[in-house]
């Protein structure tokens, strides 16, 4: 089981701030592909980034169930 | 000091925290909530943060600025929660030896906060609401 923290507009699209995935996922790229496929409205955002253990991660970064994984839609602080 | 807070920001406290006897300049940016966006009346904004990561990202931005402009002191405070027009959303204060460095460092820090720190805001208008996506897209490069 992989738990995702989900923020901002992504939380509205995915239907919650904590999402549990039972799929077998090994990389950030796989995770993004799965999310875009399962929640097509995410494709309308101008960026979708995954953070692994509180660091922005590129597609080839590997992920495990023990990692802290977050779905980061376009940021708008300030 | 880096603070993500649900309470109103004490601007003077942020300035005092940044101030240093070694500095000839303290530069302060205060971001406030506007009462209209695209001719629509803003009732309030709702800010949220991925707090632990936001603090870590701000720390990295500060470290870079401190090194580049030889900062003598600094402090950043960002609000979360519901903010009405006129309220202070973010304060950046930096102390530098000379004014030029203080202006450049302050601008660099607020620009970087807006570009890459995981904080979000939703605008609530008369008759609608929208997540803001005004900042440039975040692009993550492979190491």
Backbone of each chain as ProteinMPNN parsed JSONL, in Angstrom:
{"seq_chain_A": "XXXXXXXXXXXXXXXXXXXXXXXXXXXXXXXXXXXXXXXXXXXXXXXXXXXXXXXXXXXXXXXXXXXXXXXXXXXXXX", "coords_chain_A": {"N_chain_A": [[0.849, -1.212, 0.0], [0.578, 2.135, -0.949], [0.824, 5.334, 0.297], [-0.444, 8.527, -0.439], [0.1, 12.0, -0.067], [-2.001, 14.672, -0.767], [-2.492, 17.771, -2.344], [-4.019, 21.087, -2.626], [-5.534, 21.941, -5.738], [-5.296, 19.414, -6.773], [-6.144, 17.773, -4.739], [-8.875, 18.267, -4.721], [-9.514, 17.209, -7.23], [-8.736, 14.515, -6.996], [-10.159, 13.698, -4.861], [-9.514, 13.683, -2.126], [-7.272, 14.325, 0.653], [-5.554, 12.413, 1.501], [-4.53, 9.642, -0.109], [-4.723, 6.216, -0.75], [-2.882, 3.844, -2.508], [-3.096, 0.696, -4.066], [-1.713, -0.323, -6.085], [1.164, -1.674, -7.805], [3.986, 0.132, -7.785], [6.963, 1.611, -8.928], [8.484, 3.813, -9.611], [8.727, 7.423, -9.867], [7.892, 8.284, -12.372], [6.214, 6.166, -13.2], [4.227, 6.424, -11.277], [3.171, 8.983, -11.825], [2.142, 8.545, -14.402], [0.166, 6.665, -13.834], [-1.541, 8.165, -12.169], [-2.371, 10.234, -13.885], [-3.776, 8.797, -15.718], [-5.788, 7.648, -14.165], [-7.031, 9.822, -13.033], [-8.083, 11.882, -15.078], [-8.51, 14.632, -15.173], [-6.33, 15.81, -14.034], [-4.601, 16.244, -16.086], [-5.206, 18.699, -17.077], [-3.908, 20.569, -15.572], [-1.226, 22.985, -15.307], [1.169, 22.061, -14.416], [2.399, 19.067, -12.864], [3.769, 17.671, -10.154], [5.776, 15.351, -8.359], [6.675, 14.845, -5.008], [9.184, 13.279, -3.169], [9.852, 12.119, -0.058], [9.853, 14.769, 0.838], [11.224, 16.141, -1.118], [11.397, 17.547, -4.377], [10.943, 15.38, -7.135], [12.358, 13.805, -9.987], [11.255, 11.911, -12.923], [12.643, 9.418, -12.979], [13.271, 8.746, -10.408], [13.18, 6.387, -7.786], [10.47, 4.875, -5.971], [9.134, 3.778, -2.829], [6.971, 1.933, -0.573], [7.485, 2.861, 1.948], [8.306, 5.444, 1.654], [7.692, 9.012, 1.968], [5.281, 10.372, 0.091], [4.186, 12.887, -2.076], [1.658, 14.661, -3.881], [1.966, 17.316, -5.996], [0.38, 20.002, -7.154], [0.271, 22.95, -9.384], [2.047, 25.494, -7.721], [1.177, 28.264, -5.554], [1.995, 30.191, -3.696], [2.747, 33.098, -1.626]], "CA_chain_A": [[0.0, 0.0, 0.0], [1.347, 3.383, -1.03], [-0.014, 6.461, 0.726], [-0.085, 9.805, -1.058], [-0.438, 13.257, 0.453], [-2.478, 15.376, -1.966], [-2.735, 19.168, -1.969], [-4.565, 22.085, -3.544], [-6.536, 21.527, -6.723], [-5.175, 17.959, -6.967], [-6.968, 17.145, -3.712], [-10.258, 18.33, -5.208], [-9.665, 16.297, -8.374], [-8.545, 13.115, -6.594], [-11.19, 13.384, -3.887], [-9.071, 13.558, -0.734], [-5.916, 14.752, 0.96], [-4.741, 11.211, 1.729], [-5.015, 8.614, -1.033], [-3.953, 4.977, -0.647], [-2.843, 3.081, -3.763], [-2.683, -0.696, -3.874], [-0.981, -0.705, -7.289], [2.606, -1.845, -7.671], [4.619, 1.286, -8.436], [8.395, 1.6, -8.569], [9.181, 5.068, -9.902], [7.896, 8.624, -9.961], [7.292, 8.278, -13.714], [5.08, 5.22, -13.176], [3.172, 6.986, -10.428], [2.506, 10.074, -12.555], [1.363, 7.963, -15.503], [-1.028, 6.041, -13.239], [-2.457, 9.202, -11.674], [-2.948, 10.956, -15.028], [-4.713, 7.872, -16.335], [-6.924, 7.419, -13.263], [-7.692, 11.12, -12.77], [-7.731, 12.619, -16.306], [-8.558, 16.094, -14.983], [-4.983, 16.273, -13.671], [-3.914, 16.649, -17.329], [-5.514, 20.105, -17.365], [-3.041, 21.449, -14.772], [-0.046, 23.342, -16.099], [2.274, 21.2, -13.977], [2.089, 18.083, -11.826], [5.074, 17.244, -9.683], [5.754, 14.449, -7.204], [7.761, 15.02, -4.036], [9.506, 12.061, -2.435], [10.535, 12.491, 1.194], [9.891, 16.233, 0.914], [12.064, 16.739, -2.165], [10.859, 17.367, -5.723], [11.61, 14.217, -7.715], [12.159, 13.598, -11.419], [10.547, 10.667, -13.239], [13.39, 8.169, -12.779], [13.48, 8.485, -8.975], [12.395, 5.231, -7.366], [9.613, 5.092, -4.799], [8.751, 2.581, -2.075], [5.835, 2.191, 0.323], [7.959, 3.538, 3.166], [8.608, 6.854, 1.36], [6.623, 10.008, 2.077], [5.069, 10.774, -1.301], [3.174, 13.949, -2.152], [1.241, 15.123, -5.21], [2.125, 18.77, -5.927], [-0.133, 20.754, -8.311], [0.948, 24.246, -9.494], [2.088, 26.198, -6.428], [0.703, 29.648, -5.669], [2.238, 30.913, -2.446], [3.117, 34.513, -1.724]], "C_chain_A": [[0.872, 1.245, 0.0], [0.418, 4.543, -0.684], [0.492, 7.764, 0.124], [-0.691, 10.948, -0.255], [-0.811, 14.092, -0.776], [-2.936, 16.785, -1.575], [-3.471, 19.952, -3.056], [-5.611, 21.512, -4.487], [-6.474, 20.018, -6.97], [-6.037, 17.214, -5.945], [-8.438, 17.147, -4.13], [-10.492, 17.305, -6.315], [-9.64, 14.837, -7.921], [-9.485, 12.711, -5.461], [-10.695, 13.134, -2.473], [-7.62, 13.962, -0.565], [-4.968, 13.605, 1.264], [-5.323, 10.124, 0.836], [-4.112, 7.384, -0.889], [-4.043, 4.221, -1.973], [-2.397, 1.656, -3.467], [-1.855, -1.185, -5.066], [0.513, -0.873, -6.984], [3.312, -0.753, -8.474], [6.067, 1.377, -7.971], [9.103, 2.909, -8.814], [8.179, 6.221, -9.941], [7.184, 8.672, -11.31], [6.081, 7.366, -13.787], [3.902, 5.796, -12.39], [2.417, 8.089, -11.171], [1.621, 9.532, -13.671], [0.066, 7.368, -14.971], [-2.036, 7.106, -12.81], [-3.142, 9.929, -12.826], [-4.001, 10.103, -15.73], [-5.985, 7.716, -15.474], [-7.727, 8.692, -13.005], [-7.383, 12.058, -13.944], [-7.756, 14.143, -16.132], [-7.206, 16.659, -14.564], [-4.213, 16.761, -14.903], [-4.143, 18.119, -17.65], [-4.634, 21.074, -16.571], [-1.8, 21.805, -15.57], [1.242, 22.726, -15.562], [1.745, 20.213, -12.943], [3.413, 17.457, -11.413], [4.876, 16.326, -8.483], [6.94, 14.791, -6.299], [7.937, 13.704, -3.29], [10.354, 12.453, -1.23], [10.859, 13.981, 1.226], [10.905, 16.876, -0.028], [11.391, 16.506, -3.514], [11.659, 16.287, -6.434], [11.319, 14.118, -9.208], [11.684, 12.167, -11.668], [11.312, 9.386, -12.889], [13.657, 7.848, -11.309], [12.598, 7.319, -8.542], [11.606, 5.547, -6.098], [9.271, 3.745, -4.155], [7.635, 2.967, -1.112], [6.237, 2.968, 1.572], [8.278, 5.016, 2.927], [7.405, 7.745, 1.654], [6.444, 10.615, 0.685], [3.934, 11.801, -1.357], [2.923, 14.347, -3.597], [1.151, 16.651, -5.15], [1.571, 19.416, -7.207], [0.575, 22.113, -8.382], [0.882, 25.017, -8.171], [1.669, 27.656, -6.629], [0.833, 30.389, -4.336], [2.554, 32.376, -2.712], [1.887, 35.407, -1.734]], "O_chain_A": [[1.774, 1.397, 0.824], [-0.638, 4.711, -1.294], [1.684, 8.068, 0.167], [-1.84, 10.878, 0.181], [-0.023, 14.203, -1.715], [-3.671, 16.965, -0.603], [-3.537, 19.549, -4.217], [-6.458, 20.71, -4.093], [-7.479, 19.407, -7.334], [-6.592, 16.157, -6.246], [-9.156, 16.168, -3.926], [-11.517, 16.624, -6.344], [-10.425, 14.019, -8.401], [-9.6, 11.529, -5.136], [-11.364, 12.454, -1.694], [-6.84, 13.943, -1.516], [-3.749, 13.776, 1.286], [-6.477, 9.729, 1.004], [-2.887, 7.501, -0.904], [-5.133, 3.986, -2.494], [-1.445, 1.432, -2.718], [-1.356, -2.31, -5.065], [1.041, -0.293, -6.036], [3.236, -0.73, -9.702], [6.363, 1.24, -6.784], [10.2, 3.124, -8.299], [6.967, 6.023, -10.034], [6.016, 9.052, -11.389], [5.05, 7.728, -14.354], [2.744, 5.67, -12.787], [1.187, 8.131, -11.155], [0.497, 9.995, -13.867], [-0.998, 7.536, -15.568], [-3.234, 6.971, -13.056], [-4.339, 10.212, -12.765], [-4.984, 10.616, -16.264], [-7.099, 7.662, -15.994], [-8.938, 8.647, -12.787], [-6.522, 12.931, -13.827], [-7.086, 14.86, -16.876], [-6.959, 17.855, -14.72], [-3.298, 17.577, -14.792], [-3.377, 18.722, -18.402], [-4.615, 22.27, -16.862], [-1.362, 21.026, -16.417], [2.295, 22.854, -16.187], [0.772, 20.488, -12.241], [4.087, 16.804, -12.209], [3.942, 16.494, -7.699], [8.058, 14.999, -6.77], [6.967, 13.095, -2.838], [11.427, 13.04, -1.369], [11.962, 14.397, 1.582], [11.383, 17.985, 0.209], [10.878, 15.418, -3.779], [12.887, 16.262, -6.361], [10.186, 14.318, -9.645], [11.699, 11.325, -10.77], [10.698, 8.377, -12.541], [14.208, 6.792, -10.998], [11.417, 7.264, -8.884], [12.012, 6.366, -5.273], [9.138, 2.725, -4.831], [7.381, 4.146, -0.863], [5.411, 3.653, 2.176], [8.497, 5.763, 3.88], [6.258, 7.302, 1.601], [7.339, 11.283, 0.168], [2.871, 11.608, -0.766], [3.834, 14.371, -4.424], [0.378, 17.212, -4.373], [2.235, 19.377, -8.244], [1.405, 22.406, -7.521], [-0.187, 25.174, -7.581], [1.79, 28.207, -7.723], [-0.072, 31.105, -3.907], [2.62, 32.826, -3.856], [2.013, 36.629, -1.811]]}, "seq_chain_B": "XXXXXXXXXXXXXXXXXXXXXXXXXXXXXXXXXXXXXXXXXXXXXXXXXXXXXXXXXXXXXXXXXXXXXXXXXXXXXXXXXXXXXXXXXXXXXXXXXXXXXXXXXXXXXXXXXXXXXXXXXXXXXXXXXXXXXXXXXXXXXXX", "coords_chain_B": {"N_chain_B": [[14.69, 32.655, 11.07], [12.025, 30.714, 10.045], [8.709, 30.542, 9.286], [5.565, 29.01, 9.118], [2.356, 29.907, 9.463], [-0.855, 29.933, 11.08], [-1.76, 32.076, 12.356], [-2.216, 35.694, 12.533], [0.434, 37.607, 11.031], [3.088, 39.065, 12.766], [4.488, 41.771, 11.713], [6.541, 43.514, 12.534], [7.961, 41.891, 14.267], [9.084, 40.026, 12.534], [10.805, 41.677, 11.122], [12.484, 42.549, 13.215], [13.677, 40.125, 13.891], [15.241, 39.626, 11.666], [17.014, 41.703, 11.681], [20.323, 43.105, 12.166], [23.361, 44.069, 13.762], [25.484, 44.211, 12.094], [24.518, 45.019, 9.704], [23.805, 47.372, 7.096], [21.468, 47.79, 5.902], [18.058, 46.937, 5.915], [15.736, 45.056, 4.271], [12.389, 44.741, 3.365], [9.752, 42.711, 2.306], [6.304, 42.753, 1.951], [3.638, 40.811, 1.421], [0.294, 41.18, 0.456], [-3.276, 40.579, 0.675], [-5.267, 41.114, -2.102], [-8.27, 42.971, -3.008], [-9.576, 42.497, -5.343], [-9.59, 40.489, -8.297], [-9.0, 40.157, -11.68], [-11.199, 41.872, -12.152], [-13.054, 40.778, -10.457], [-14.7, 40.575, -7.344], [-12.936, 39.793, -4.474], [-13.71, 37.696, -1.86], [-12.48, 36.167, 0.172], [-9.237, 34.552, 0.697], [-8.015, 31.216, 0.625], [-5.384, 29.711, 2.06], [-3.083, 27.012, 1.864], [-0.528, 24.744, 3.034], [2.13, 22.416, 2.393], [3.497, 21.706, 4.969], [5.984, 20.877, 6.287], [7.675, 20.369, 4.124], [7.554, 22.819, 2.857], [8.868, 24.498, 4.654], [11.427, 23.345, 4.496], [12.063, 23.85, 1.798], [12.022, 26.656, 1.738], [14.151, 27.089, 3.426], [16.296, 26.173, 1.849], [16.248, 28.083, -0.186], [16.811, 30.409, 1.248], [19.381, 29.763, 2.193], [20.831, 29.804, -0.18], [20.515, 32.508, -0.936], [21.645, 33.788, 1.27], [24.289, 33.095, 1.053], [24.93, 34.135, -1.488], [24.481, 36.921, -1.289], [25.693, 37.616, 1.032], [24.224, 37.777, 3.476], [23.291, 39.324, 6.561], [21.325, 38.788, 8.269], [17.998, 37.313, 8.44], [14.516, 36.604, 7.869], [11.494, 34.802, 7.422], [8.014, 34.69, 7.082], [5.003, 33.011, 6.541], [1.56, 33.022, 5.944], [-1.125, 30.671, 6.554], [-4.425, 29.314, 5.986], [-7.579, 31.064, 6.282], [-7.744, 34.158, 4.693], [-8.578, 37.569, 4.642], [-9.196, 40.362, 2.331], [-6.594, 42.778, 2.454], [-5.235, 41.636, 4.545], [-2.043, 40.401, 5.734], [-0.127, 38.188, 3.869], [2.404, 37.152, 3.477], [5.7, 37.702, 4.701], [8.92, 38.808, 4.013], [12.061, 39.39, 5.265], [15.24, 40.798, 5.038], [18.611, 41.332, 6.045], [21.39, 43.177, 5.048], [24.773, 44.129, 4.206], [24.915, 46.357, 2.508], [22.505, 48.44, 0.705], [21.914, 47.618, -1.951], [22.462, 44.853, -2.139], [20.555, 44.029, -0.305], [18.091, 44.64, -1.53], [18.244, 43.01, -3.832], [18.498, 40.424, -2.749], [16.109, 40.175, -1.298], [14.171, 40.312, -3.297], [14.889, 38.064, -4.823], [14.346, 36.015, -2.973], [11.514, 36.202, -2.474], [10.557, 35.822, -5.062], [11.453, 33.208, -5.57], [10.107, 31.805, -3.582], [7.462, 32.081, -4.481], [7.684, 30.659, -6.841], [8.449, 27.981, -6.269], [7.866, 26.908, -3.693], [5.928, 24.629, -1.782], [3.051, 25.791, -1.401], [-0.321, 26.766, -1.493], [-3.046, 28.69, -2.901], [-6.509, 29.446, -2.767], [-8.911, 31.343, -4.403], [-11.778, 32.916, -3.258], [-14.637, 34.075, -4.605], [-17.434, 36.366, -5.113], [-19.937, 34.243, -5.668], [-18.369, 32.022, -6.599], [-15.314, 30.012, -6.83], [-11.731, 29.536, -7.097], [-8.742, 27.707, -7.588], [-5.54, 29.12, -7.51], [-3.275, 29.457, -10.158], [-1.136, 30.916, -11.062], [1.592, 31.166, -11.097], [4.727, 30.382, -12.783], [5.025, 27.171, -14.493], [6.198, 24.427, -12.555], [9.221, 22.887, -13.057], [10.933, 19.928, -12.947], [14.191, 18.893, -12.966], [16.249, 16.135, -13.98], [18.745, 14.676, -11.885]], "CA_chain_B": [[13.358, 32.177, 11.408], [11.1, 30.394, 8.955], [7.475, 30.215, 9.98], [4.289, 28.869, 8.408], [1.505, 30.133, 10.626], [-2.28, 30.198, 10.879], [-2.087, 33.308, 13.082], [-1.747, 36.916, 11.856], [1.885, 37.796, 11.105], [3.583, 40.276, 13.421], [5.503, 42.234, 10.748], [7.685, 44.076, 13.256], [8.748, 40.796, 14.84], [9.867, 39.449, 11.434], [11.888, 42.639, 10.861], [13.43, 42.507, 14.341], [14.416, 38.859, 13.821], [16.214, 39.71, 10.577], [17.946, 42.826, 11.876], [21.653, 42.752, 12.659], [24.243, 45.24, 13.909], [26.425, 44.211, 10.978], [23.815, 45.374, 8.468], [23.497, 48.763, 6.814], [20.177, 47.831, 5.213], [17.069, 45.869, 6.113], [14.763, 45.154, 3.195], [11.215, 43.964, 3.77], [8.642, 42.552, 1.368], [5.055, 42.362, 2.613], [2.61, 40.424, 0.446], [-1.031, 41.343, 1.055], [-4.402, 40.047, -0.096], [-6.005, 42.139, -2.876], [-9.732, 42.807, -2.913], [-10.171, 42.115, -6.619], [-8.747, 39.809, -9.272], [-9.714, 40.134, -12.964], [-12.47, 42.585, -11.962], [-13.99, 40.068, -9.581], [-14.513, 40.935, -5.939], [-12.443, 38.675, -3.659], [-14.264, 37.659, -0.496], [-11.323, 35.774, 0.986], [-8.342, 33.548, 0.122], [-7.701, 30.095, 1.511], [-4.015, 29.234, 1.832], [-2.656, 25.79, 2.544], [0.885, 24.438, 2.797], [2.744, 21.133, 2.775], [4.277, 22.562, 5.858], [7.369, 20.459, 6.542], [8.455, 20.56, 2.902], [7.627, 24.263, 2.588], [9.957, 25.03, 5.495], [12.696, 22.86, 3.939], [12.322, 24.558, 0.532], [12.377, 28.05, 2.058], [15.505, 27.053, 3.987], [17.254, 26.066, 0.735], [16.255, 29.379, -0.877], [17.52, 31.334, 2.139], [20.802, 29.398, 2.205], [21.43, 30.298, -1.421], [20.552, 33.977, -0.882], [22.576, 34.209, 2.331], [25.627, 32.919, 0.508], [25.132, 35.001, -2.646], [24.463, 38.35, -0.942], [26.341, 37.795, 2.347], [23.195, 38.321, 4.379], [23.63, 39.437, 7.98], [20.177, 38.25, 9.001], [16.852, 37.082, 7.567], [13.353, 35.948, 8.467], [10.362, 34.633, 6.497], [6.801, 34.172, 7.704], [3.934, 32.848, 5.544], [0.274, 32.635, 6.534], [-2.038, 29.697, 5.96], [-5.783, 29.484, 6.489], [-8.466, 32.003, 5.59], [-7.278, 35.55, 4.779], [-9.459, 38.551, 3.996], [-8.458, 41.449, 1.683], [-5.88, 43.673, 3.365], [-4.384, 40.905, 5.49], [-0.68, 40.088, 5.303], [0.008, 36.769, 3.556], [3.814, 36.73, 3.569], [6.706, 38.741, 4.979], [10.329, 38.427, 3.854], [12.959, 40.465, 5.721], [16.665, 40.444, 4.961], [19.568, 42.367, 6.435], [22.627, 43.047, 4.284], [25.723, 45.201, 4.511], [24.521, 47.523, 1.717], [21.117, 48.364, 0.242], [21.772, 46.901, -3.228], [22.37, 43.429, -1.819], [19.302, 43.764, 0.418], [17.003, 44.623, -2.52], [18.367, 41.836, -4.71], [18.239, 39.197, -1.977], [14.688, 40.129, -0.934], [13.428, 39.964, -4.514], [15.206, 36.664, -5.148], [13.668, 35.112, -2.034], [10.055, 36.159, -2.687], [10.315, 35.193, -6.377], [11.67, 31.753, -5.452], [8.997, 31.268, -2.772], [6.281, 31.982, -5.348], [7.91, 29.704, -7.929], [8.672, 26.564, -5.963], [7.536, 26.404, -2.355], [4.596, 24.012, -1.841], [1.969, 26.53, -0.744], [-1.377, 26.987, -2.492], [-4.16, 29.528, -2.479], [-7.77, 29.396, -3.502], [-9.643, 32.611, -4.315], [-13.23, 32.75, -3.139], [-15.294, 35.276, -5.125], [-18.899, 36.345, -5.081], [-20.473, 33.254, -6.603], [-17.44, 31.052, -7.178], [-13.979, 29.912, -6.247], [-10.758, 28.99, -8.039], [-7.349, 27.568, -7.169], [-4.681, 30.001, -8.294], [-2.187, 28.76, -10.851], [-0.56, 32.023, -11.819], [3.049, 31.097, -11.135], [5.183, 29.561, -13.907], [5.011, 25.753, -14.17], [7.359, 23.889, -11.86], [9.865, 21.881, -13.887], [11.949, 19.23, -12.153], [15.211, 18.31, -13.831], [16.939, 14.962, -13.448], [20.068, 15.003, -11.323]], "C_chain_B": [[12.556, 31.917, 10.138], [9.822, 29.911, 9.615], [6.319, 30.099, 8.985], [3.244, 28.935, 9.521], [0.047, 30.414, 10.255], [-2.695, 31.492, 11.577], [-1.593, 34.528, 12.31], [-0.257, 37.134, 12.081], [2.196, 39.123, 11.792], [4.763, 40.786, 12.582], [6.746, 42.744, 11.472], [8.58, 42.98, 13.829], [9.627, 40.139, 13.76], [11.057, 40.366, 11.14], [12.946, 42.57, 11.973], [14.288, 41.241, 14.296], [15.514, 38.928, 12.762], [17.323, 40.715, 10.879], [19.248, 42.377, 12.526], [22.504, 44.011, 12.751], [25.25, 45.327, 12.769], [25.813, 44.702, 9.679], [23.639, 46.883, 8.341], [22.145, 48.918, 6.159], [19.317, 46.652, 5.636], [15.996, 46.086, 5.064], [13.606, 44.22, 3.51], [10.21, 43.904, 2.628], [7.432, 42.066, 2.155], [4.028, 42.063, 1.525], [1.244, 40.477, 1.104], [-2.123, 40.824, 0.115], [-5.142, 41.198, -0.771], [-7.505, 41.899, -2.787], [-10.38, 42.5, -4.262], [-9.126, 41.472, -7.52], [-9.571, 39.699, -10.552], [-11.121, 40.723, -12.82], [-13.504, 41.831, -11.134], [-13.652, 40.408, -8.132], [-14.092, 39.707, -5.124], [-13.047, 38.761, -2.257], [-13.185, 37.239, 0.497], [-10.448, 34.803, 0.19], [-8.157, 32.437, 1.14], [-6.325, 29.568, 1.13], [-3.81, 27.899, 2.534], [-1.211, 25.492, 2.168], [1.159, 22.971, 3.097], [3.867, 21.579, 3.698], [5.735, 22.149, 6.019], [8.235, 20.68, 5.306], [8.595, 22.047, 2.571], [8.765, 24.894, 3.395], [11.315, 24.616, 4.92], [13.06, 23.602, 2.656], [12.72, 26.011, 0.796], [13.802, 28.092, 2.617], [16.558, 26.989, 2.875], [17.381, 27.4, -0.003], [17.062, 30.395, -0.057], [19.017, 31.044, 2.132], [21.499, 29.944, 0.963], [21.573, 31.822, -1.38], [21.579, 34.471, 0.135], [24.009, 34.147, 1.824], [25.914, 33.956, -0.589], [25.265, 36.467, -2.275], [25.024, 38.619, 0.448], [25.37, 38.395, 3.366], [23.673, 38.294, 5.828], [22.492, 38.899, 8.855], [19.005, 38.094, 8.041], [15.714, 36.483, 8.374], [12.231, 35.905, 7.429], [9.179, 34.09, 7.281], [5.688, 34.133, 6.652], [2.676, 32.369, 6.24], [-0.329, 31.439, 5.826], [-3.411, 29.927, 6.583], [-6.539, 30.52, 5.688], [-8.0, 33.434, 5.802], [-8.21, 36.473, 4.015], [-8.606, 39.615, 3.305], [-7.848, 42.388, 2.723], [-4.973, 42.944, 4.334], [-3.03, 40.576, 4.865], [-0.538, 38.578, 5.105], [1.439, 36.281, 3.749], [4.686, 37.941, 3.892], [8.085, 38.123, 4.8], [11.149, 39.608, 4.335], [14.39, 39.971, 5.634], [17.499, 41.636, 5.395], [20.868, 42.11, 5.687], [23.528, 44.229, 4.623], [25.305, 46.483, 3.794], [23.135, 47.326, 1.112], [20.948, 47.541, -1.03], [21.608, 45.398, -2.991], [21.028, 43.116, -1.142], [18.118, 43.707, -0.544], [17.047, 43.338, -3.345], [18.01, 40.553, -3.971], [16.75, 39.068, -1.664], [13.846, 39.724, -2.145], [13.644, 38.506, -4.907], [14.395, 35.717, -4.268], [12.163, 35.062, -2.299], [9.727, 35.534, -4.049], [10.434, 33.67, -6.285], [10.561, 31.115, -4.613], [7.774, 31.066, -3.665], [6.442, 30.887, -6.39], [7.933, 28.259, -7.461], [8.343, 26.072, -4.564], [6.108, 25.844, -2.348], [3.574, 24.668, -0.906], [0.959, 26.846, -1.845], [-2.406, 27.959, -1.966], [-5.352, 29.371, -3.409], [-8.459, 30.734, -3.302], [-11.126, 32.312, -4.245], [-13.865, 34.095, -3.503], [-16.758, 35.273, -4.724], [-19.315, 35.303, -6.114], [-19.467, 32.326, -7.26], [-16.12, 30.996, -6.452], [-13.044, 29.263, -7.248], [-9.395, 28.874, -7.379], [-6.5, 28.437, -8.084], [-3.548, 29.182, -8.901], [-1.412, 29.765, -11.674], [0.951, 31.921, -11.984], [3.498, 30.2, -12.289], [5.21, 28.076, -13.506], [6.324, 25.317, -13.509], [7.957, 22.783, -12.741], [10.982, 21.248, -13.069], [12.926, 18.548, -13.106], [15.838, 17.089, -13.158], [18.294, 15.396, -12.898], [21.177, 14.483, -12.248]], "O_chain_B": [[12.427, 32.785, 9.276], [9.848, 28.974, 10.414], [6.121, 30.964, 8.131], [3.253, 28.1, 10.426], [-0.237, 31.052, 9.241], [-3.825, 31.956, 11.421], [-0.656, 34.42, 11.519], [0.26, 36.884, 13.17], [1.64, 40.165, 11.444], [5.887, 40.303, 12.718], [7.871, 42.443, 11.072], [9.803, 43.121, 13.871], [10.762, 39.747, 14.029], [12.176, 39.895, 10.935], [14.146, 42.537, 11.7], [15.475, 41.276, 14.621], [16.59, 38.356, 12.939], [18.441, 40.581, 10.382], [19.288, 41.429, 13.31], [22.384, 44.912, 11.921], [25.805, 46.394, 12.507], [26.502, 44.794, 8.662], [23.368, 47.581, 9.318], [21.708, 50.036, 5.885], [19.786, 45.516, 5.707], [15.412, 47.166, 4.975], [13.806, 43.061, 3.874], [9.858, 44.932, 2.05], [7.513, 41.104, 2.919], [3.604, 42.961, 0.798], [1.04, 39.9, 2.172], [-1.903, 40.656, -1.084], [-5.587, 42.136, -0.111], [-7.958, 40.784, -2.527], [-11.588, 42.27, -4.332], [-7.953, 41.845, -7.515], [-10.701, 39.211, -10.527], [-12.1, 40.152, -13.3], [-14.68, 42.195, -11.109], [-12.486, 40.512, -7.752], [-14.805, 38.705, -5.09], [-12.907, 39.77, -1.565], [-13.0, 37.877, 1.533], [-10.858, 34.295, -0.854], [-8.142, 32.672, 2.348], [-6.122, 29.049, 0.032], [-4.294, 27.681, 3.645], [-0.727, 25.926, 1.123], [0.506, 22.363, 3.945], [5.005, 21.797, 3.284], [6.63, 22.986, 5.9], [9.38, 21.119, 5.411], [9.63, 22.481, 2.066], [9.524, 25.716, 2.881], [12.241, 25.425, 4.861], [14.223, 23.944, 2.443], [13.637, 26.536, 0.164], [14.565, 29.011, 2.321], [17.584, 27.665, 2.945], [18.477, 27.8, -0.397], [17.883, 31.137, -0.596], [19.83, 31.966, 2.071], [22.607, 30.475, 1.039], [22.618, 32.363, -1.742], [22.29, 35.446, -0.108], [24.831, 35.015, 2.118], [26.98, 34.57, -0.622], [26.067, 37.187, -2.87], [24.858, 39.713, 0.988], [25.671, 39.39, 4.025], [24.362, 37.37, 6.259], [22.687, 38.599, 10.033], [19.011, 38.67, 6.953], [15.935, 35.918, 9.445], [12.045, 36.847, 6.659], [9.321, 33.142, 8.053], [5.463, 35.12, 5.952], [2.713, 31.425, 7.029], [-0.079, 31.217, 4.641], [-3.544, 30.64, 7.578], [-6.182, 30.821, 4.549], [-7.871, 33.886, 6.94], [-8.585, 36.19, 2.877], [-7.43, 39.773, 3.636], [-8.477, 42.742, 3.72], [-4.049, 43.537, 4.889], [-2.89, 40.484, 3.646], [-0.786, 37.79, 6.018], [1.662, 35.135, 4.139], [4.439, 39.05, 3.42], [8.386, 37.065, 5.353], [10.953, 40.725, 3.857], [14.715, 38.875, 6.093], [17.146, 42.789, 5.149], [21.388, 40.994, 5.681], [23.097, 45.2, 5.246], [25.332, 47.564, 4.381], [22.643, 46.202, 1.015], [19.948, 46.838, -1.18], [20.729, 44.758, -3.568], [20.439, 42.062, -1.381], [17.245, 42.849, -0.411], [16.032, 42.668, -3.533], [17.303, 39.697, -4.504], [16.189, 37.976, -1.755], [12.933, 38.906, -2.037], [12.703, 37.804, -5.277], [13.828, 34.738, -4.753], [11.591, 33.973, -2.343], [8.744, 34.805, -4.179], [9.62, 32.938, -6.849], [10.127, 30.001, -4.906], [7.128, 30.019, -3.618], [5.463, 30.253, -6.785], [7.474, 27.38, -8.191], [8.534, 24.889, -4.285], [5.184, 26.491, -2.843], [3.282, 24.187, 0.189], [1.331, 27.152, -2.978], [-2.629, 28.058, -0.759], [-5.231, 29.193, -4.621], [-8.584, 31.212, -2.174], [-11.665, 31.558, -5.056], [-13.67, 35.103, -2.824], [-17.259, 34.339, -4.098], [-19.065, 35.476, -7.307], [-19.695, 31.881, -8.385], [-15.834, 31.814, -5.578], [-13.481, 28.532, -8.137], [-8.935, 29.795, -6.703], [-6.723, 28.48, -9.294], [-2.949, 28.332, -8.242], [-1.07, 29.512, -12.83], [1.524, 32.514, -12.897], [2.733, 29.343, -12.732], [5.394, 27.753, -12.332], [7.406, 25.783, -13.867], [7.255, 21.846, -13.121], [11.866, 21.94, -12.562], [12.534, 17.734, -13.942], [15.943, 17.021, -11.933], [18.903, 16.35, -13.38], [22.359, 14.657, -11.953]]}, "name": "protein", "num_of_chains": 2, "seq": "XXXXXXXXXXXXXXXXXXXXXXXXXXXXXXXXXXXXXXXXXXXXXXXXXXXXXXXXXXXXXXXXXXXXXXXXXXXXXXXXXXXXXXXXXXXXXXXXXXXXXXXXXXXXXXXXXXXXXXXXXXXXXXXXXXXXXXXXXXXXXXXXXXXXXXXXXXXXXXXXXXXXXXXXXXXXXXXXXXXXXXXXXXXXXXXXXXXXXXXXXXXXXXXXXXXXXXXXXXXXX"}
